[in-house]
Amino acid sequence: MAIPAEDQNFENALKLFETQVGEATQFWFAASAMNEIAIANPDTLTALNVTPSFWLTVRVGMESQAILSVGKIFGPRKTNPHNIDSLFEVLRGSVSTVFSRESLAARKRRMSSNADEWLPQFMQWVHVPDLQDINGLHALSKRHRKTYETQWEQIRNEHVAHTGLVNPTVRWEAFQKTLINDLEELIGW
């Protein structure tokens, strides 16, 4: 059975967002794991120190890619047409199609050969999101965008994504504005 076009648009937008979040998460937490394991296990630290330049390059590369990935999600729409705002645009356009009771029931029937046995009871308790729900989620995302803009955007733009002479004092000040926990909250939100 073919997937309706409006469902496909929603699925494509959601898959792209999932990919962006997955990239940021994987790169950041892989780099963090290197640090944690090296600190917790002296043998691992000794092994890493055999080729420190290599492992430093790997860790910094993963951290940089994570920052770039977060920029894809929260950066301005004019430079990234597939940021979180574009996802919410698709969600708003899908509210009467993808998020309708009828569409949900049709998806459940496509995914289950015995849906008619359990679907009526399931549908009694279903909450159908409306524009207010979607706008509320979008409003929550604004807090995270603010964190990105105030802590990470300058680092992404001046240190990671673009090369050029950067005053070491300016670079130091940019990094001093960041909080690792805030970046991890952005990724895990």
C-alpha positions as CSV (number, residue, x, y, z in Angstrom):
1,M,0.0,0.0,0.0
2,A,1.4,3.4,-1.0
3,I,2.1,6.0,1.6
4,P,0.1,9.2,1.0
5,A,2.1,12.2,-0.2
6,E,1.5,14.3,3.0
7,D,2.6,11.4,5.1
8,Q,5.8,11.1,3.0
9,N,6.6,14.8,3.4
10,F,6.2,14.4,7.1
11,E,8.3,11.2,7.2
12,N,11.1,12.8,5.1
13,A,11.2,15.9,7.4
14,L,11.2,13.7,10.5
15,K,13.9,11.4,9.1
16,L,16.1,14.4,8.3
17,F,15.7,15.8,11.8
18,E,16.4,12.3,13.3
19,T,19.6,12.1,11.2
20,Q,20.8,15.5,12.3
21,V,20.1,14.7,16.0
22,G,21.7,11.3,15.6
23,E,24.9,12.8,14.1
24,A,25.2,15.4,16.9
25,T,24.6,12.8,19.5
26,Q,26.9,10.1,18.1
27,F,29.8,12.5,17.5
28,W,29.5,14.3,20.8
29,F,29.1,11.3,23.1
30,A,31.7,9.3,21.3
31,A,34.2,12.1,22.0
32,S,33.0,12.3,25.6
33,A,33.3,8.5,26.0
34,M,37.0,8.8,24.9
35,N,37.6,11.3,27.7
36,E,35.7,9.3,30.3
37,I,37.3,6.0,29.5
38,A,40.8,7.5,29.5
39,I,40.2,9.1,32.9
40,A,38.7,6.0,34.4
41,N,41.3,3.5,33.1
42,P,45.0,4.2,33.3
43,D,45.8,1.5,30.8
44,T,43.5,3.1,28.2
45,L,45.1,6.5,28.8
46,T,48.6,4.9,28.4
47,A,47.4,3.4,25.1
48,L,46.0,6.7,23.9
49,N,49.2,8.5,24.8
50,V,51.2,6.2,22.5
51,T,49.7,8.2,19.6
52,P,48.3,11.3,21.2
53,S,48.2,13.5,18.1
54,F,46.0,10.9,16.4
55,W,43.6,10.6,19.3
56,L,43.5,14.3,19.8
57,T,42.6,14.8,16.2
58,V,39.9,12.1,16.4
59,R,38.3,13.7,19.5
60,V,38.5,17.2,18.3
61,G,37.1,16.1,14.9
62,M,34.1,14.4,16.6
63,E,33.5,17.4,18.8
64,S,33.7,19.8,15.8
65,Q,31.3,17.7,13.8
66,A,28.8,17.6,16.7
67,I,28.9,21.4,16.9
68,L,28.3,21.6,13.1
69,S,25.4,19.2,13.4
70,V,23.8,21.2,16.2
71,G,24.2,24.2,13.9
72,K,22.2,22.4,11.2
73,I,19.4,22.0,13.7
74,F,19.4,25.4,15.4
75,G,21.2,27.7,12.9
76,P,19.4,30.3,10.9
77,R,17.0,29.2,8.2
78,K,18.6,31.3,5.5
79,T,21.8,29.3,5.8
80,N,20.2,26.0,6.6
81,P,16.8,25.4,4.9
82,H,16.4,22.1,6.9
83,N,16.6,23.4,10.4
84,I,14.2,22.8,13.3
85,D,11.9,25.6,12.0
86,S,11.4,23.7,8.7
87,L,10.4,20.6,10.7
88,F,7.8,22.7,12.5
89,E,6.6,24.1,9.2
90,V,5.9,20.6,7.9
91,L,4.3,19.6,11.2
92,R,1.9,22.6,10.9
93,G,1.1,21.7,7.4
94,S,0.4,18.1,8.4
95,V,-1.9,18.8,11.4
96,S,-5.1,18.0,9.5
97,T,-3.6,15.1,7.5
98,V,-0.9,13.2,9.2
99,F,-2.1,13.9,12.6
100,S,-5.8,13.2,12.0
101,R,-7.5,10.3,13.7
102,E,-8.2,8.8,10.2
103,S,-4.5,9.0,9.2
104,L,-3.4,7.4,12.4
105,A,-5.9,4.5,12.1
106,A,-4.8,4.0,8.4
107,R,-1.1,3.9,9.5
108,K,-1.9,1.4,12.3
109,R,-3.8,-0.8,9.8
110,R,-0.8,-0.7,7.4
111,M,1.5,-1.8,10.2
112,S,-0.6,-4.6,11.8
113,S,-2.5,-7.5,10.2
114,N,-4.9,-7.7,13.1
115,A,-5.4,-4.0,13.7
116,D,-9.2,-4.3,13.5
117,E,-9.1,-6.4,16.7
118,W,-7.4,-3.8,18.9
119,L,-7.7,-0.5,17.0
120,P,-11.1,0.7,18.1
121,Q,-10.1,0.5,21.8
122,F,-6.7,2.1,21.1
123,M,-8.4,5.0,19.2
124,Q,-10.6,5.9,22.2
125,W,-7.5,7.1,24.1
126,V,-5.6,8.8,21.3
127,H,-4.7,12.5,21.6
128,V,-4.8,14.2,18.3
129,P,-2.3,17.0,18.2
130,D,-3.5,20.4,17.1
131,L,-1.8,23.6,16.1
132,Q,-1.6,24.7,19.7
133,D,0.3,21.5,20.6
134,I,2.8,22.0,17.7
135,N,3.2,25.7,18.5
136,G,3.9,24.8,22.1
137,L,6.6,22.4,21.1
138,H,8.1,25.0,18.7
139,A,8.1,27.5,21.6
140,L,10.1,25.0,23.7
141,S,12.6,24.7,21.0
142,K,13.3,28.5,21.1
143,R,15.0,28.1,24.5
144,H,17.4,25.6,23.0
145,R,18.0,27.8,19.9
146,K,18.9,30.7,22.3
147,T,21.4,28.4,24.0
148,Y,22.9,27.5,20.7
149,E,23.0,31.2,19.6
150,T,24.6,32.5,22.8
151,Q,27.1,29.7,23.5
152,W,27.9,27.7,20.3
153,E,27.1,29.7,17.2
154,Q,30.2,31.9,17.4
155,I,32.4,28.8,17.9
156,R,30.7,27.1,15.0
157,N,31.0,30.1,12.7
158,E,34.5,31.4,13.7
159,H,36.3,28.3,14.9
160,V,34.8,25.2,13.4
161,A,33.1,25.9,10.1
162,H,35.2,28.7,8.7
163,T,39.0,29.1,8.7
164,G,40.6,32.4,9.3
165,L,42.8,34.2,11.7
166,V,41.0,34.4,15.0
167,N,42.4,36.3,17.9
168,P,43.3,33.8,20.6
169,T,41.7,36.0,23.2
170,V,38.5,36.2,21.3
171,R,38.5,32.4,20.8
172,W,39.1,31.9,24.5
173,E,36.3,34.2,25.4
174,A,33.9,32.4,23.0
175,F,34.7,29.0,24.6
176,Q,34.3,30.5,28.1
177,K,30.6,31.2,27.3
178,T,29.9,27.5,26.7
179,L,28.6,24.9,29.1
180,I,29.0,21.3,28.2
181,N,25.8,20.3,30.0
182,D,23.9,22.8,27.9
183,L,25.2,21.3,24.7
184,E,24.2,17.8,25.9
185,E,20.8,19.1,26.8
186,L,20.4,20.5,23.3
187,I,21.3,17.1,21.8
188,G,19.2,15.2,24.3
189,W,16.1,17.4,24.2
